[in-house]
């Protein structure tokens, strides 16, 4: 956030206290201003011109100066110059006017955000219009805008938000004195409520299953009964609920991969009939299911299926559904593309999605992916240089990337050791030991959960055996090699299995 404040001179203690309050308000305004896209700045200035409070000319001048300071990243505004423009006698009164104008701009900015959202989002627009007309007219005009909203809701894919709006619209009509309360009306209202209920329960039950949270609930059976009354035994009200049901059955079925294939078939038959947000959730949950199976079995087919879903999410703009992409999802796309030999797809993905990462995060994520690309190209010096610069040993501020960065550093050190290259960072066994301690610390301090840490702990154990192998007596090497292969094949879940497998197989 850009720090911004007014600079005043010659203030009394009382006036200085008021000036501090003004600067707190200015900081808050600057934070809200950052929500605007540059393309909206001109529209907002026009909006201020239409609704600029008691002092329109001064408000516009104040906004012009704040906008200019934010664009130029100036830290201070000349407060004395602004006070000189205020037609008041005392400095205290002038400060009071400045404070009121800043409050006006703050409120107008909030009003603009509501206006902008309703202008681009038909669902929000219709809801506000229905509510506004209902407050002014309970007759034909209200019925007309209500019918218009109902027609819109029927045209768009059914989601929890759409079903909630349909119920809300039914509720507005119910309390209208001109509504004819017929049996058909109540049946329609019940159907709206059933749609909302099924979508809501299906989504949340899937989330519970996906995260394994049902195991943590005291009365798991009672919870399952409540969910299944809606999900398993009722007829799905639409294609979205049908897909949620199939994925719920897939996750509950565990190793029954045929259930997953059925879900995929149904998904491809109906994907054009469901909303982007539900496609996003279904794809994410399917990926999580496949990840669990992949960590258990190491089947390459699971990894390829994961990439298939990731490709769908990228092609259909589901990753940046809300105008941003989560850094973990970006890295996961890269790692899976790398493992499946789909780097050409990654480079297209990078071109399309990198800019959606937040500044600061963007550079870290790109550095990590670039380091892995150098490693894969056997450009170990370049990979190590990026790791030491961006993720130095002992760094705690980039925790979410440190696990991967530390693993890659171990892999680079192992490659240097095999090539007989000595570096300032060549204590491989120490690095692996430190990594094990790092994982334990993350668990003990509850910084990361067991599901995330355990695969890396398993990697650390086998990597340590691998690092110590060359120093073992020759007569013990066949036994140790067999032990490593057995441990690798029997251990699940484990991170970076393919690299461990490749390096172990090179030994014989």
Secondary structure as UniProt FT lines:
FT   STRAND          5..7
FT   HELIX           13..33
FT   TURN            34..35
FT   HELIX           38..40
FT   HELIX           41..50
FT   TURN            53..54
FT   HELIX           56..72
FT   STRAND          76..78
FT   HELIX           79..85
FT   HELIX           91..120
FT   HELIX           122..136
FT   HELIX           140..155
FT   HELIX           160..174
FT   TURN            177..178
FT   HELIX           183..211
FT   HELIX           213..216
FT   TURN            218..219
FT   HELIX           220..231
FT   HELIX           239..253
FT   TURN            254..255
FT   HELIX           257..270
FT   HELIX           271..273
FT   HELIX           276..297
FT   HELIX           300..315
FT   TURN            316..317
FT   TURN            319..322
FT   HELIX           327..339
FT   TURN            340..341
FT   HELIX           343..353
FT   HELIX           354..356
FT   TURN            359..360
FT   HELIX           361..376
FT   TURN            377..378
FT   HELIX           380..390
FT   TURN            393..394
FT   TURN            397..398
FT   HELIX           399..418
FT   TURN            419..420
FT   TURN            424..425
FT   HELIX           428..444
FT   TURN            445..446
FT   HELIX           450..469
FT   TURN            470..471
FT   HELIX           474..490
FT   TURN            495..496
FT   HELIX           497..506
//
